[in-house]
Amino acid sequence: MNFFKKLFAKKKKIQKIDLTKRFDLVARVGQGSMSKVWKARDSASGRIVAVKVLDLEKTKKFEARFTEEMKKPSEGEIALTLKHPHIVKTYEYGYTLEGEQFLVMEFLEGVALSFLIEVQNDLMKKNCVRFLVELGLAIEYFHQANWIHRDICPRNVVLDGENRIRLIDFGLVVPNTPEFRKPGNRTGTANYMAPELIKRQPTDQRIDIYSFAVTGYEMFTKRYPWPQTAASLEAALQHINTPPDDIRQYAKGIDDQVADAIMKGLASNPRERWQSMSQMLAPLREAQVRLGQVVDDAPSAND
């Protein structure tokens, strides 16, 4: 808890900068629901980086959900604390002259996990268990650092130039503390949201386990665990009383240990789910070794 006390202490005033003077914004490379991302050259260091600029109004609207007393850390503050091989590196954060928050991150040459799910190429098929384990390791680290991610889904995951999974977005992250586990704050991506989150019940890190299980299901099957997708929270409510289809129906030949781990992660009742990411990773890592997906000898991401 000393870490959180230090993080939540009075924030040091950060000088605003002119992004166009500090960075050569080479090209737009992505846009999320609350941000825009540029490939850029940092004039201070000369290195190529990714500059993520958060939408001012949308960020204010999101942060307004939390009282001032809760002292929710910003995305930049959170990102700077994360040091893990399967999480994108953040070098610094600050504010533009217009008051927008920006993050300076390592630039990843790679493809989105959502793309690999769609194409189901040899790289994906030969390394699916490994990719799932690597994402799980990132979430395990996240949880051990006492955070709740709240938006685990394929669009927030990238395969880097070395064919390693990287978690890249922390916009909805909150501390794993009683104040932030209270019911009422429904944020996330509809198809990946745990039932207790949708029903406005108290939440904890098990909502990330559920989202991870949905992502794993999709990685093997190219579909969601239910017959219909959810384009909104109202549609997602239908999933609460609909048991997920067994993954074996759509992923013929999937390893039983992997299938069982994913299906348990999809339990509607959080008490019947894996109680920690470490618990869920144990059988997945056993399967990874048994299936020989530890050493990467796969083709490139573009094959």
C-alpha positions as a Markdown table, in Angstrom:
| # | Residue | x | y | z |
|---|---|---|---|---|
| 1 | Met | 0.0 | 0.0 | 0.0 |
| 2 | Asn | 3.0 | 2.3 | 0.4 |
| 3 | Phe | 3.2 | 2.3 | -3.4 |
| 4 | Phe | -0.4 | 3.6 | -3.8 |
| 5 | Lys | 0.2 | 6.3 | -1.0 |
| 6 | Lys | 3.2 | 7.5 | -3.0 |
| 7 | Leu | 1.3 | 7.4 | -6.3 |
| 8 | Phe | -1.8 | 9.2 | -4.9 |
| 9 | Ala | 0.3 | 11.9 | -3.2 |
| 10 | Lys | -0.2 | 15.4 | -4.4 |
| 11 | Lys | 0.7 | 15.4 | -8.1 |
| 12 | Lys | 3.7 | 17.4 | -9.2 |
| 13 | Lys | 2.9 | 20.1 | -11.7 |
| 14 | Ile | 3.9 | 19.0 | -15.2 |
| 15 | Gln | 4.9 | 21.7 | -17.7 |
| 16 | Lys | 2.9 | 21.7 | -20.8 |
| 17 | Ile | 4.7 | 21.3 | -24.1 |
| 18 | Asp | 4.2 | 21.9 | -27.8 |
| 19 | Leu | 4.1 | 18.4 | -29.3 |
| 20 | Thr | 5.0 | 19.7 | -32.8 |
| 21 | Lys | 8.2 | 21.3 | -31.6 |
| 22 | Arg | 9.3 | 18.3 | -29.4 |
| 23 | Phe | 8.3 | 15.6 | -31.9 |
| 24 | Asp | 8.3 | 15.1 | -35.6 |
| 25 | Leu | 4.9 | 13.4 | -36.0 |
| 26 | Val | 5.7 | 11.1 | -38.9 |
| 27 | Ala | 2.4 | 9.4 | -39.4 |
| 28 | Arg | -0.9 | 8.5 | -37.7 |
| 29 | Val | -0.8 | 4.8 | -36.9 |
| 30 | Gly | -3.9 | 4.3 | -34.8 |
| 31 | Gln | -6.9 | 5.7 | -33.2 |
| 32 | Gly | -8.8 | 4.3 | -30.2 |
| 33 | Ser | -12.1 | 5.3 | -28.7 |
| 34 | Met | -10.4 | 7.9 | -26.5 |
| 35 | Ser | -7.1 | 8.6 | -28.2 |
| 36 | Lys | -5.0 | 9.1 | -31.3 |
| 37 | Val | -1.5 | 7.6 | -31.9 |
| 38 | Trp | 1.3 | 8.8 | -34.0 |
| 39 | Lys | 4.6 | 7.3 | -35.1 |
| 40 | Ala | 7.1 | 10.1 | -34.2 |
| 41 | Arg | 10.7 | 11.0 | -33.9 |
| 42 | Asp | 11.7 | 12.4 | -30.5 |
| 43 | Ser | 13.9 | 15.5 | -31.0 |
| 44 | Ala | 15.3 | 15.1 | -27.5 |
| 45 | Ser | 16.6 | 11.5 | -28.0 |
| 46 | Gly | 16.4 | 11.0 | -31.7 |
| 47 | Arg | 14.6 | 7.7 | -31.3 |
| 48 | Ile | 11.4 | 6.6 | -33.0 |
| 49 | Val | 8.5 | 6.4 | -30.5 |
| 50 | Ala | 4.7 | 6.2 | -30.4 |
| 51 | Val | 3.0 | 9.3 | -29.1 |
| 52 | Lys | -0.5 | 8.7 | -27.8 |
| 53 | Val | -2.7 | 11.8 | -27.3 |
| 54 | Leu | -5.8 | 11.4 | -25.2 |
| 55 | Asp | -9.0 | 13.0 | -26.3 |
| 56 | Leu | -9.5 | 15.9 | -23.9 |
| 57 | Glu | -13.3 | 15.8 | -23.6 |
| 58 | Lys | -13.7 | 12.1 | -23.5 |
| 59 | Thr | -10.9 | 11.8 | -20.8 |
| 60 | Lys | -12.6 | 14.4 | -18.7 |
| 61 | Lys | -15.9 | 12.6 | -19.0 |
| 62 | Phe | -14.4 | 9.3 | -17.9 |
| 63 | Glu | -12.4 | 10.8 | -15.0 |
| 64 | Ala | -15.6 | 12.6 | -13.8 |
| 65 | Arg | -17.0 | 9.2 | -12.8 |
| 66 | Phe | -14.5 | 9.1 | -9.9 |
| 67 | Thr | -14.7 | 11.5 | -7.0 |
| 68 | Glu | -11.7 | 13.7 | -6.2 |
| 69 | Glu | -11.2 | 11.9 | -2.9 |
| 70 | Met | -10.6 | 8.7 | -4.8 |
| 71 | Lys | -7.5 | 10.2 | -6.4 |
| 72 | Lys | -7.6 | 8.0 | -9.5 |
| 73 | Pro | -4.1 | 8.0 | -11.1 |
| 74 | Ser | -3.9 | 9.1 | -14.8 |
| 75 | Glu | -3.2 | 6.7 | -17.6 |
| 76 | Gly | 0.3 | 8.2 | -17.9 |
| 77 | Glu | 1.0 | 7.7 | -14.2 |
| 78 | Ile | -0.1 | 4.1 | -14.3 |
| 79 | Ala | 1.8 | 3.3 | -17.6 |
| 80 | Leu | 5.1 | 4.6 | -16.2 |
| 81 | Thr | 4.9 | 2.0 | -13.4 |
| 82 | Leu | 4.6 | -1.0 | -15.7 |
| 83 | Lys | 7.8 | -2.9 | -16.5 |
| 84 | His | 7.1 | -6.3 | -18.1 |
| 85 | Pro | 8.3 | -8.0 | -21.3 |
| 86 | His | 4.7 | -8.4 | -22.5 |
| 87 | Ile | 3.6 | -4.9 | -21.8 |
| 88 | Val | 4.5 | -1.9 | -24.0 |
| 89 | Lys | 7.1 | 0.4 | -22.5 |
| 90 | Thr | 6.1 | 4.0 | -21.5 |
| 91 | Tyr | 9.0 | 6.5 | -21.4 |
| 92 | Glu | 7.2 | 9.5 | -20.2 |
| 93 | Tyr | 3.9 | 11.4 | -20.1 |
| 94 | Gly | 2.8 | 15.0 | -20.0 |
| 95 | Tyr | 0.3 | 17.5 | -21.3 |
| 96 | Thr | 0.0 | 19.5 | -24.5 |
| 97 | Leu | -0.5 | 23.2 | -24.7 |
| 98 | Glu | -4.2 | 22.5 | -25.1 |
| 99 | Gly | -4.3 | 20.4 | -21.9 |
| 100 | Glu | -4.5 | 17.0 | -23.6 |
| 101 | Gln | -2.6 | 14.2 | -21.8 |
| 102 | Phe | 0.0 | 12.4 | -24.0 |
| 103 | Leu | 2.2 | 9.4 | -23.5 |
| 104 | Val | 5.5 | 8.6 | -25.1 |
| 105 | Met | 5.8 | 4.9 | -25.6 |
| 106 | Glu | 8.0 | 2.5 | -27.5 |
| 107 | Phe | 7.0 | 2.1 | -31.2 |
| 108 | Leu | 6.0 | -1.5 | -31.9 |
| 109 | Glu | 6.4 | -2.8 | -35.4 |
| 110 | Gly | 3.8 | -5.6 | -35.5 |
| 111 | Val | 0.2 | -6.5 | -36.0 |
| 112 | Ala | -2.9 | -6.4 | -33.8 |
| 113 | Leu | -4.1 | -9.6 | -32.1 |
| 114 | Ser | -7.5 | -8.8 | -33.6 |
| 115 | Phe | -5.9 | -9.1 | -37.1 |
| 116 | Leu | -4.4 | -12.5 | -36.3 |
| 117 | Ile | -7.8 | -13.7 | -35.0 |
| 118 | Glu | -9.4 | -12.7 | -38.2 |
| 119 | Val | -6.8 | -14.2 | -40.6 |
| 120 | Gln | -6.0 | -17.4 | -38.5 |
| 121 | Asn | -2.7 | -17.8 | -40.4 |
| 122 | Asp | 0.0 | -20.3 | -39.6 |
| 123 | Leu | 1.6 | -18.0 | -37.1 |
| 124 | Met | -1.6 | -17.9 | -35.1 |
| 125 | Lys | -2.4 | -21.6 | -35.4 |
| 126 | Lys | 1.0 | -22.8 | -34.4 |
| 127 | Asn | 1.4 | -20.4 | -31.5 |
| 128 | Cys | -2.1 | -19.8 | -30.1 |
| 129 | Val | -1.4 | -21.3 | -26.7 |
| 130 | Arg | 1.9 | -19.4 | -26.4 |
| 131 | Phe | 0.2 | -16.1 | -27.3 |
| 132 | Leu | -2.5 | -16.8 | -24.7 |
| 133 | Val | 0.0 | -17.6 | -22.0 |
| 134 | Glu | 2.0 | -14.4 | -22.8 |
| 135 | Leu | -1.1 | -12.3 | -22.5 |
| 136 | Gly | -1.9 | -14.1 | -19.3 |
| 137 | Leu | 1.6 | -13.3 | -17.9 |
| 138 | Ala | 1.0 | -9.6 | -18.6 |
| 139 | Ile | -2.3 | -9.7 | -16.8 |
| 140 | Glu | -0.8 | -11.7 | -13.9 |
| 141 | Tyr | 1.9 | -9.0 | -13.5 |
| 142 | Phe | -0.8 | -6.3 | -13.7 |
| 143 | His | -2.8 | -7.9 | -10.9 |
| 144 | Gln | 0.3 | -8.5 | -8.7 |
| 145 | Ala | 1.0 | -4.8 | -9.0 |
| 146 | Asn | -2.6 | -4.3 | -7.6 |
| 147 | Trp | -4.3 | -3.0 | -10.7 |
| 148 | Ile | -7.6 | -4.0 | -12.5 |
| 149 | His | -7.3 | -3.5 | -16.2 |
| 150 | Arg | -11.0 | -3.5 | -17.1 |
| 151 | Asp | -10.6 | -3.7 | -20.9 |
| 152 | Ile | -8.8 | -6.9 | -21.8 |
| 153 | Cys | -9.7 | -7.5 | -25.5 |
| 154 | Pro | -7.8 | -8.3 | -28.8 |
| 155 | Arg | -7.8 | -4.6 | -29.9 |
| 156 | Asn | -5.6 | -3.8 | -26.9 |
| 157 | Val | -3.0 | -6.4 | -27.7 |
| 158 | Val | -0.3 | -6.3 | -30.3 |
| 159 | Leu | 2.2 | -8.9 | -31.6 |
| 160 | Asp | 5.5 | -7.1 | -31.8 |
| 161 | Gly | 8.3 | -7.5 | -34.4 |
| 162 | Glu | 9.7 | -10.5 | -32.5 |
| 163 | Asn | 6.3 | -12.2 | -32.5 |
| 164 | Arg | 5.8 | -11.6 | -28.8 |
| 165 | Ile | 2.5 | -10.5 | -27.2 |
| 166 | Arg | 2.3 | -6.9 | -25.9 |
| 167 | Leu | -0.5 | -5.4 | -23.9 |
| 168 | Ile | -0.8 | -1.7 | -25.1 |
| 169 | Asp | -3.7 | 0.2 | -23.5 |
| 170 | Phe | -4.3 | 1.3 | -19.9 |
| 171 | Gly | -7.0 | 3.9 | -20.3 |
| 172 | Leu | -9.6 | 2.2 | -18.1 |
| 173 | Val | -7.2 | 0.9 | -15.4 |
| 174 | Val | -8.1 | 1.4 | -11.8 |
| 175 | Pro | -6.4 | 0.5 | -8.5 |
| 176 | Asn | -7.5 | -2.8 | -6.9 |
| 177 | Thr | -8.7 | -1.1 | -3.8 |
| 178 | Pro | -12.1 | -1.1 | -2.1 |
| 179 | Glu | -13.1 | 2.3 | -3.4 |
| 180 | Phe | -12.6 | 1.3 | -7.0 |
| 181 | Arg | -14.2 | -2.1 | -6.6 |
| 182 | Lys | -17.6 | -0.7 | -5.6 |
| 183 | Pro | -20.5 | -1.3 | -8.0 |
| 184 | Gly | -21.8 | 1.2 | -10.5 |
| 185 | Asn | -18.9 | 2.0 | -12.9 |
| 186 | Arg | -19.6 | 0.0 | -16.1 |
| 187 | Thr | -16.7 | 0.5 | -18.4 |
| 188 | Gly | -15.1 | -1.8 | -20.9 |
| 189 | Thr | -15.9 | -3.4 | -24.2 |
| 190 | Ala | -19.3 | -5.0 | -24.3 |
| 191 | Asn | -18.5 | -8.5 | -25.5 |
| 192 | Tyr | -15.7 | -8.9 | -23.0 |
| 193 | Met | -17.4 | -7.5 | -19.9 |
| 194 | Ala | -18.0 | -9.9 | -16.9 |
| 195 | Pro | -21.6 | -10.4 | -15.8 |
| 196 | Glu | -21.0 | -8.8 | -12.3 |
| 197 | Leu | -19.7 | -5.7 | -14.1 |
| 198 | Ile | -22.8 | -5.5 | -16.4 |
| 199 | Lys | -25.1 | -6.0 | -13.4 |
| 200 | Arg | -23.4 | -3.2 | -11.4 |
| 201 | Gln | -22.3 | -5.5 | -8.7 |
| 202 | Pro | -19.0 | -5.2 | -6.8 |
| 203 | Thr | -16.1 | -6.1 | -9.0 |
| 204 | Asp | -12.5 | -7.2 | -8.6 |
| 205 | Gln | -9.6 | -8.6 | -10.6 |
| 206 | Arg | -11.8 | -11.6 | -11.7 |
| 207 | Ile | -13.5 | -9.3 | -14.3 |
| 208 | Asp | -10.1 | -9.4 | -16.1 |
| 209 | Ile | -10.0 | -13.2 | -15.9 |
| 210 | Tyr | -13.4 | -13.3 | -17.6 |
| 211 | Ser | -12.3 | -10.9 | -20.4 |
| 212 | Phe | -9.1 | -12.9 | -20.8 |
| 213 | Ala | -11.2 | -16.1 | -21.2 |
| 214 | Val | -13.4 | -14.5 | -23.8 |
| 215 | Thr | -10.3 | -13.3 | -25.7 |
| 216 | Gly | -8.8 | -16.8 | -25.5 |
| 217 | Tyr | -12.1 | -18.3 | -26.8 |
| 218 | Glu | -12.0 | -15.9 | -29.7 |
| 219 | Met | -8.3 | -16.7 | -30.5 |
| 220 | Phe | -9.1 | -20.3 | -31.0 |
| 221 | Thr | -12.5 | -20.0 | -32.7 |
| 222 | Lys | -12.7 | -16.6 | -34.4 |
| 223 | Arg | -16.1 | -16.1 | -32.6 |
| 224 | Tyr | -17.5 | -15.2 | -29.3 |
| 225 | Pro | -18.8 | -17.8 | -26.7 |
| 226 | Trp | -22.4 | -16.9 | -27.5 |
| 227 | Pro | -24.5 | -17.2 | -30.7 |
| 228 | Gln | -24.9 | -13.4 | -30.9 |
| 229 | Thr | -22.4 | -10.6 | -30.4 |
| 230 | Ala | -23.1 | -7.7 | -28.1 |
| 231 | Ala | -22.9 | -4.2 | -29.7 |
| 232 | Ser | -24.0 | -2.5 | -26.5 |
| 233 | Leu | -24.3 | -3.0 | -22.8 |
| 234 | Glu | -28.0 | -3.8 | -23.2 |
| 235 | Ala | -27.2 | -6.6 | -25.7 |
| 236 | Ala | -24.4 | -7.8 | -23.4 |
| 237 | Leu | -27.1 | -8.4 | -20.7 |
| 238 | Gln | -28.4 | -11.3 | -22.8 |
| 239 | His | -25.1 | -13.1 | -22.2 |
| 240 | Ile | -25.7 | -13.2 | -18.4 |
| 241 | Asn | -28.3 | -15.9 | -18.6 |
| 242 | Thr | -26.9 | -17.7 | -21.7 |
| 243 | Pro | -24.3 | -20.4 | -21.0 |
| 244 | Pro | -21.3 | -20.1 | -23.3 |
| 245 | Asp | -21.0 | -22.6 | -26.1 |
| 246 | Asp | -18.4 | -25.2 | -25.4 |
| 247 | Ile | -15.2 | -24.1 | -27.2 |
| 248 | Arg | -14.7 | -27.7 | -28.5 |
| 249 | Gln | -17.7 | -27.2 | -30.8 |
| 250 | Tyr | -15.8 | -24.6 | -32.9 |
| 251 | Ala | -12.1 | -25.4 | -32.2 |
| 252 | Lys | -11.8 | -29.0 | -33.3 |
| 253 | Gly | -8.8 | -30.7 | -31.8 |
| 254 | Ile | -8.1 | -28.1 | -29.2 |
| 255 | Asp | -6.2 | -29.4 | -26.2 |
| 256 | Asp | -8.6 | -30.5 | -23.4 |
| 257 | Gln | -6.5 | -28.8 | -20.7 |
| 258 | Val | -6.6 | -25.5 | -22.7 |
| 259 | Ala | -10.3 | -25.8 | -23.4 |
| 260 | Asp | -11.2 | -26.5 | -19.8 |
| 261 | Ala | -9.1 | -23.6 | -18.6 |
| 262 | Ile | -10.9 | -21.2 | -20.9 |
| 263 | Met | -14.4 | -22.5 | -20.1 |
| 264 | Lys | -13.8 | -22.2 | -16.4 |
| 265 | Gly | -12.7 | -18.6 | -17.0 |
| 266 | Leu | -16.1 | -17.9 | -18.6 |
| 267 | Ala | -18.1 | -18.9 | -15.5 |
| 268 | Ser | -20.9 | -16.4 | -15.0 |
| 269 | Asn | -20.5 | -16.6 | -11.2 |
| 270 | Pro | -17.1 | -15.1 | -10.3 |
| 271 | Arg | -16.9 | -17.6 | -7.4 |
| 272 | Glu | -16.9 | -20.4 | -9.9 |
| 273 | Arg | -14.3 | -18.8 | -12.1 |
| 274 | Trp | -10.5 | -19.0 | -11.6 |
| 275 | Gln | -9.8 | -16.9 | -8.5 |
| 276 | Ser | -6.5 | -15.5 | -9.8 |
| 277 | Met | -4.6 | -15.1 | -13.0 |
| 278 | Ser | -1.9 | -17.3 | -11.6 |
| 279 | Gln | -4.4 | -20.2 | -11.0 |
| 280 | Met | -5.6 | -20.0 | -14.6 |
| 281 | Leu | -2.1 | -19.7 | -16.0 |
| 282 | Ala | -0.9 | -23.0 | -14.4 |
| 283 | Pro | -2.8 | -25.4 | -16.7 |
| 284 | Leu | -2.2 | -23.2 | -19.7 |
| 285 | Arg | 1.6 | -23.2 | -19.1 |
| 286 | Glu | 1.6 | -26.9 | -18.6 |
| 287 | Ala | -0.2 | -27.3 | -22.0 |
| 288 | Gln | 2.2 | -24.8 | -23.6 |
| 289 | Val | 5.2 | -27.0 | -22.6 |
| 290 | Arg | 3.5 | -30.2 | -23.6 |
| 291 | Leu | 2.5 | -28.8 | -27.0 |
| 292 | Gly | 6.0 | -27.5 | -27.7 |
| 293 | Gln | 5.0 | -23.9 | -28.0 |
| 294 | Val | 7.7 | -22.5 | -25.7 |
| 295 | Val | 10.4 | -21.8 | -28.4 |
| 296 | Asp | 9.2 | -19.5 | -31.2 |
| 297 | Asp | 10.2 | -21.0 | -34.6 |
| 298 | Ala | 7.0 | -19.7 | -36.3 |
| 299 | Pro | 6.8 | -17.8 | -39.6 |
| 300 | Ser | 6.7 | -14.0 | -39.5 |
| 301 | Ala | 3.5 | -12.1 | -38.7 |
| 302 | Asn | 3.0 | -11.2 | -42.4 |
| 303 | Asp | 3.0 | -14.7 | -43.7 |
